[in-house]
Amino acid sequence: MCGIVGYIGKNEAVPVLLDGLGRLEYRGYDSAGVTVVSQGKLKTTKAVGRLAKVGELLKQNPLPGTVGIGHTRWATHGRPSDRNAHPHQDCSKKFSVVHNGIIENYQELKEELQEKGHIFSSETDTEVIPHLIEEFYDGDLASSVRKALARMVGAFAIAVLDEAHPDTIVVARKQSPLIVGLGEGENFVASDIPAILPYTREIYILEDGEMAVVKAGEILVTDFTGKPVAKEVFHVEWDVEAAEKGGYEDFMLKEIHEQPRAIRDTLSGAIDRQTKQVVLSRVNFPEGFIKNLSRIHVVACGTAYHAGLVGKYVIEKMLRIPVDVEVASEFRYREPLVQPGSLTIVISQSGETADTLAGLREAKRLGSRILAITNVVGSSVAREADDLILTLAGPEIAVASTKAYTTQLLALYLLAIYMAQEKGVIEEEERVKLIDAIAELDTKLEKVLNTETKIKEFVEDFKHCENIFFIGRGLDYAVSLEGALKLKEISYIHAEAYAAGELKHGTLALIVEGVPVFALVTQEDLYEKMISNIKEVKAREATVVALAMAGDHETSKSVDYVLHIPQTHPMLTPILSVVPLQLFAYYAAKARGCDVDKPRNLAKSVTVE
């Protein structure tokens, strides 16, 4: 959620810090700041609000220097304010710290330090860190940081500057992502890879319990006891331009239009074109594992959770194995009934979602095998899982997930087919039919994007609405949940999704003249039931938008607006049907003047509870 960038080398630090933090803005933040070793002193500029405000302050009062750290903060402890913005310093202003995560025992530490005479100037948990370092300082920054780490309970990634050691940045990680970028005569620190891509593609990914002493010409990685750790260099293959808007007005619109490419990339190498079988190179189930599998758990949050609901339907239908889909923040606290020999599928775009990662660890502790679906190869989720399916969506900058969702769906389809192959429960004819249909999804998505024009024509009719309902049955219900979430998070219109058969069990009381209802009608076996449900809401004078299959000429007779998606295999409709819902949410938000890429109160990657 928060962002960290650090630089040490031969160039001016401030431009690198601001550029790197700017590349992390998509994560969401409410304040920003930098500390630079300038003329032998630690000098800090920070402010509540956008990063641009810090940039303006630095133009007025430049901080020359070649060593610095920077941060974008999302408030957890203490309201958004100048004094709560990072970096934070100790009493003497000799140490400066930026921090992602939460120090769970900060109140205890703060009271202890205050009793010893330390004076605090913020409401944050982070400020205890520089004061701890000051308290334990023994002339060696790394040693002092290690002593402070020994007292800290929680999740954190930190970067520390010491005025007495202006040639050094010390960093440490526990359950919050942190990387070190390798340059020539310069090195970099960041919480996420895009921040430093313009400067280096060679990085160290720090593991939990590791810290690094970073100088311009060398990097020493150790564990928290000071024992050296040998690290392998990870080469990043992302294209820097992938994080640019590419001519689109917003990142979200660009990412919606990137979905055909994302599907192609994720599918690449996953299908044996000759045998028409699924090949998952990073999935290595033990012999007999799938045949003996009796239960599957899916653990995820938000949009990834909605993808899991689709996965449940598909896996249960194909394998006849019960699948429980769990909200990660609930799963980790309810003593889940996870048995040894079960499979837990964790889904996270960033691979660093705190609750999902905690769910992974809990399921692993209980003896479950872990399969991760994520978009980031070097992420915590990817590295801690037993098996992995990568979604090759590329960097997703907009807070509202679009291409990550559709590639997560594709990954779940591929997994279901793969397991059905291994278990021997799918007929060859059905497998081939499914794989052929999957291979056509990218071109059909291109056609779905043509609904954009029609959506732009009628979305103005809905921009003043404060409530919209989504209804569907079966897979359409799972997709309607995601459609409602998209509309809520970027347009701020209150939207709720309901299983259409539940209308008479309470929801129908809310349907009055003019209330908009978005009805999904893509499941042939449930078609007549859905038409009846549409007639129920139309009888109460609702305004209905329907999403139907190409060739369906009957639905339009019962609704006010209709959109169509191409015919495909019934199980695959979610990948196509979600796109018009994304576009509807996008254009509704634009019509209401909302910041589409950075919706209020939300962040891209939720790395704390």
Disulfide bonds with the S-S distance in Angstrom:
none
